[in-house]
């Protein structure tokens, strides 16, 4: 599995190129506006971008959708509950499902709370969390569609994954660019303040 974490945008965003080393096919998660950097990263790894996936519909995570689709022909996927944020998508997910990027099996986990259509992607002990879970924190719930208790329930689901699952967040807001589920259980501010991640 190939993972390219790319810092871009004006809000410390991360975009990701996730590729299958066997087939050379790739997915871009949450493309930022610097599309040329995304295409260059894929080219350097001998990957062909076939899919664009948005973990949710906020503009800082969808900014590169149209130009990246124009340059690559990749299909855009978003959850149907965030469809109004990006109505030009090619596919709207209605249920948790499995996608394939080449031979990579990607399980989609619906994680509402930051937005109604928030989704995390789980593949080979890697979890791409968008704005559901950051390193040491979690996404805002004071924006339209946000709901604190719903986000807490979503994060509890993620905390059931293996401790060595790597976290790849949507923003560089923590002390490190990545972490693990085990680290979040012990250190995430919400585990201490709200008890969302631990049984009480």
Helices and strands as residue ranges (DSSP letters): E 2-8, E 13-19, E 25-29, H 35-44, E 48-53, H 59-62, H 65-72, E 75-79, G 80-85, E 91-93, E 98-101, E 104-110, E 119-123, E 126-130, E 133-134, E 137-138, H 148-158, E 166-169, E 178-180, H 181-187, H 189-193
